[in-house]
Amino acid sequence: MSRSRILIVDDEPLLREFLEQTLTRQGYEVTQATGAEEALREVGKTVPEIVLLDIRMKGRDGLSLLPEIRQQCPDTPVLMMTGHGSVESAVESMRLGAFDYLTKPFSADRVEMAVERAAGVGQLRRENTHLRGKLSQQVAVENLVGRSRAMDELRSTIRLVSPSQSTVLIQGESGTGKELVARAIHEASTRADKPFVKINCAAVPPGLLESELFGHEKGSFTGATGRTQGRFEQANGGTLLLDEISEMELALQPKLLRVLQEREFYRVGGRETVNVDVRVLATTNADLRDRAKDGSFREDLFYRLNVVPIHLKPLRERRDDIPLLAQHYMGRAAEANDKHGLKVGRAAMESLLAYDWPGNVRELINAVERAVILCSEDEVGPQHLVLDVDSSGRRNNEPVGDTIAEREKSWILEILEQEGGNRTRTAKRLGVSVRTIRNKLSLYSRQEAEADARARNQWLEMDQAS
């Protein structure tokens, strides 16, 4: 069994030595700090299980330091020490979150008893936090709807990533649910009870994003009538989501890099360093690696953000999820519009499965909500769906994929369409044999049939179960 770690913060050397000898004899692992700055450095390196903190110290006193320690170590009991046993300081320290109060001079027995009680309470707090975290993680992850292999892998990744403090870069096409994944990571993390703050880098006018992120001081620019906190300070202790990070202006990127590396920054117009404890998540629908290569995004910032990459597959590549998603959002929309019991009809589901969803899950949600509003019957039919298909009923906007096989498929189908379906001319343009084109088309047909069959089977299972 590992020994409990105790941090002693006091500017009196003799008292620190007395406490260390007393507690070491009891089997505790003791670290000393002579003041506030040294204490914060120690806390930043290793979270102590108990802190003994002097109220009266040279420089910064213990009462002003207590809230910062409580913020960084919420489960750690803090025992306050003072030679000035006034009721006012005792009440104030307890109000700020102190666990107990020791008045100097105190005996070794008194210290041992107080520390033993604190150790027991600290253990209970950590167990409760762990259990709450496990429950939050389960709820957050299960809120991601889908049964496909891609969704199973995504949920597994979130479970692995969430407990860490690493930066996560979430990439995917527009509408794939990047913000939903970011929120799930936060809610499944140890920061779940702290703020989740987000900012869309593409929505803030150029020149204003720095102030939005880092805050500003009074008089730093026209209209700055007072000190204002930025998103980093608002998210302190929690998580900051930088949405559409690819749109951040190049001049601001070095300042973001510094915050990610040093966990400190200056407000606009400020001279005082601001320290924060923030986990950063970022999303983008652009290829940041390509942006870094062409110089429109800093390469060092890309690597700092890309510590843990998560790529969300478009809906067309996980058709197995369409029936479940459609039913889920249909139920929500039906309840919101007092149309309880409304279902997706089989013909409508066939239409949903046949469509390529260029707008991904967001487009599916909008289509389902619109269908609920338009439907005055017991079930939604194809006539209630407004989908972007051409006059032949063929799917539109099939984008180029991310893998070599997907790009090859997209290129072959595009040339085939340009040649009016003529395989011989298509093969000639691509420099391959007609047999190769025939085999490729047969493969694509089988792949689509298998995906559609899996999705339809799931739909039939759901339909029979209901």
Secondary structure as UniProt FT lines:
FT   STRAND          5..9
FT   HELIX           13..25
FT   TURN            26..27
FT   STRAND          29..33
FT   HELIX           36..45
FT   STRAND          50..54
FT   HELIX           62..72
FT   TURN            74..75
FT   STRAND          78..82
FT   HELIX           87..95
FT   TURN            96..97
FT   STRAND          100..103
FT   HELIX           108..142
FT   HELIX           149..161
FT   TURN            162..163
FT   STRAND          168..171
FT   TURN            174..175
FT   HELIX           178..187
FT   TURN            190..193
FT   STRAND          196..200
FT   TURN            201..203
FT   TURN            206..208
FT   HELIX           209..214
FT   TURN            218..219
FT   TURN            222..223
FT   HELIX           231..234
FT   TURN            235..237
FT   STRAND          239..243
FT   HELIX           245..247
FT   HELIX           250..252
FT   HELIX           253..262
FT   STRAND          264..266
FT   STRAND          273..275
FT   STRAND          279..284
FT   HELIX           288..294
FT   HELIX           299..305
FT   TURN            306..307
FT   STRAND          308..311
FT   HELIX           315..317
FT   HELIX           319..321
FT   HELIX           322..336
FT   TURN            337..338
FT   TURN            340..341
FT   STRAND          343..344
FT   HELIX           346..354
FT   TURN            358..359
FT   HELIX           360..374
FT   STRAND          379..380
FT   HELIX           382..384
FT   TURN            391..392
FT   HELIX           404..418
FT   TURN            419..421
FT   HELIX           423..430
FT   HELIX           434..465
//
